[in-house]
């Protein structure tokens, strides 16, 4: 849920990435829960939905951005938990989103400029046909639940190494522990973001703050460690707050709403994160540890894909063949920037040339396009 932020140096790369990841406008005749695809038309001042009532089941949304700003569209529970989302839809572009939706009350939110709570439309989902799931998909969801919980559990000790170093005022140790503390989070970020209130406290950058929001979390500490080069009482307090907020994430992650389509959409979101944050160098603008995040995002996306692959390969073998190839190609390219063979030591991203960044961007785009079709491929035919 992070806005695209363009520096002068990275603007061209980001725009190219955004265009390729979101795709161009296209028509869709896919069915949603027994009815037509639901059209969502976003502008800078409106969020129009073709129908405010539709049956439960596998629902497909066709989103078109007719505004002048990059936008994102969410299907939300009444308490703002995220059911499904599609981020970074550029002006004049369209995207599709397939989601498994139960009967109940929801809101569709369009966020022009990817800021604020969005322009919202209440929708009602009525009882539809029971979703028919291949048993392999239930197994995939169960395995993915274990994965996200394991990542949260493994993250907390690494975070403590980082925050302990901050509290001790040890600048060198804190810098060393910073990137490792983020790996588990970056692998499973869409699940953390689904709660709505955790990500803003832990992973927001300065230019992503909403009005009145206090800046806390990893990136506030990142700035102190690398740009300000000092650790004071404020930073020590922020370290303790980060421990608390991430412990909340660890406790709640097991309660997340997870479906096969949310897994597939989450994998796509992770590639969007790479395209609009890591490849541009905007995510870790002070530490330049973007390639660590890049690797973790890629691993998280591939984990979700591999769990869904047994069903997706049956429904769309050509798609999974392409995804296998593109995951392999991007992994191989990223490994070129390792400074060790198997760990998470990568070159500082400020040392990566614009030409090489463009190569990484092209490889991300080549994977993101077929990955956007994964959710549809796991829907029972």
QUIQUIHU-V276235 format. One record per residue. N is the residue number from 1. RES is the residue in one letter. OMEGA is omega in whole degrees, 0 to 359 (* if undefined). Layout:
BEGIN
n = {N/N}
res = {RES/RES}
omega = {OMEGA/OMEGA}
END
This chain:
BEGIN
n = {1/2/3/4/5/6/7/8/9/10/11/12/13/14/15/16/17/18/19/20/21/22/23/24/25/26/27/28/29/30/31/32/33/34/35/36/37/38/39/40/41/42/43/44/45/46/47/48/49/50/51/52/53/54/55/56/57/58/59/60/61/62/63/64/65/66/67/68/69/70/71/72/73/74/75/76/77/78/79/80/81/82/83/84/85/86/87/88/89/90/91/92/93/94/95/96/97/98/99/100/101/102/103/104/105/106/107/108/109/110/111/112/113/114/115/116/117/118/119/120/121/122/123/124/125/126/127/128/129/130/131/132/133/134/135/136/137/138/139/140/141/142/143/144/145/146/147/148/149/150/151/152/153/154/155/156/157/158/159/160/161/162/163/164/165/166/167/168/169/170/171/172/173/174/175/176/177/178/179/180/181/182/183/184/185/186/187/188/189/190/191/192/193/194/195/196/197/198/199/200/201/202/203/204/205/206/207/208/209/210/211/212/213/214/215/216/217/218/219/220/221/222/223/224/225/226/227/228/229/230/231/232/233/234/235/236/237/238/239/240/241/242/243/244/245/246/247/248/249/250/251/252/253/254/255/256/257/258/259/260/261/262/263/264/265/266/267/268/269/270/271/272/273/274/275/276/277/278/279/280/281/282/283/284/285/286/287/288/289/290/291/292/293/294/295/296/297/298/299/300/301/302/303/304/305/306/307/308/309/310/311/312/313/314/315/316/317/318/319/320/321/322/323/324/325/326/327/328/329/330/331/332/333/334/335/336/337/338/339/340/341/342/343/344/345/346/347/348/349/350/351/352/353/354/355/356/357/358/359/360/361/362/363/364/365/366/367/368/369/370/371/372/373/374/375/376/377/378/379/380/381}
res = {X/X/X/X/X/X/X/X/X/X/X/X/X/X/X/X/X/X/X/X/X/X/X/X/X/X/X/X/X/X/X/X/X/X/X/X/X/X/X/X/X/X/X/X/X/X/X/X/X/X/X/X/X/X/X/X/X/X/X/X/X/X/X/X/X/X/X/X/X/X/X/X/X/X/X/X/X/X/X/X/X/X/X/X/X/X/X/X/X/X/X/X/X/X/X/X/X/X/X/X/X/X/X/X/X/X/X/X/X/X/X/X/X/X/X/X/X/X/X/X/X/X/X/X/X/X/X/X/X/X/X/X/X/X/X/X/X/X/X/X/X/X/X/X/X/X/X/X/X/X/X/X/X/X/X/X/X/X/X/X/X/X/X/X/X/X/X/X/X/X/X/X/X/X/X/X/X/X/X/X/X/X/X/X/X/X/X/X/X/X/X/X/X/X/X/X/X/X/X/X/X/X/X/X/X/X/X/X/X/X/X/X/X/X/X/X/X/X/X/X/X/X/X/X/X/X/X/X/X/X/X/X/X/X/X/X/X/X/X/X/X/X/X/X/X/X/X/X/X/X/X/X/X/X/X/X/X/X/X/X/X/X/X/X/X/X/X/X/X/X/X/X/X/X/X/X/X/X/X/X/X/X/X/X/X/X/X/X/X/X/X/X/X/X/X/X/X/X/X/X/X/X/X/X/X/X/X/X/X/X/X/X/X/X/X/X/X/X/X/X/X/X/X/X/X/X/X/X/X/X/X/X/X/X/X/X/X/X/X/X/X/X/X/X/X/X/X/X/X/X/X/X/X/X/X/X/X/X/X/X/X/X/X/X/X/X/X/X/X/X/X/X/X/X/X/X/X/X/X/X/X}
omega = {183/179/171/179/188/170/179/184/189/186/183/179/183/180/178/180/182/181/183/183/183/177/181/183/179/177/178/177/180/180/180/176/179/179/181/174/181/181/175/181/183/171/179/184/182/177/185/181/185/175/179/176/179/183/177/178/175/186/176/177/174/187/176/179/178/179/181/183/170/183/173/184/182/162/190/166/180/180/176/171/186/173/180/181/169/185/168/176/185/178/179/182/179/178/176/182/177/183/174/189/177/176/179/178/183/171/170/182/171/183/177/184/179/180/172/183/174/174/194/177/178/177/179/178/183/178/178/177/177/180/178/183/169/179/178/178/175/178/179/179/180/180/180/175/179/181/183/177/179/178/178/181/182/181/189/177/179/176/181/175/180/184/175/179/177/181/177/182/183/185/183/180/179/177/181/185/186/185/178/182/186/189/181/176/183/178/188/188/180/178/178/181/184/180/175/187/184/183/180/182/188/193/181/174/187/183/175/183/173/182/178/182/175/181/178/172/185/189/173/178/177/179/181/185/187/181/181/179/177/176/180/181/180/181/178/176/179/178/179/177/177/176/183/183/180/173/175/175/181/181/189/188/180/180/184/174/181/175/176/180/178/174/181/178/178/177/177/179/179/176/175/178/179/186/187/181/185/181/180/183/183/185/183/190/180/184/183/178/185/184/174/177/179/181/181/176/181/179/179/178/182/178/178/180/183/179/180/187/181/178/180/181/177/182/184/183/180/179/182/176/178/179/177/181/184/174/180/182/181/178/180/180/180/180/178/184/175/171/168/188/187/185/183/175/180/177/177/189/177/177/180/184/176/178/180/176/177/177/176/179/179/180/176/180/181/177/186/183/177/180/179/181/186/182/179/183/179/176/182/182/*}
END
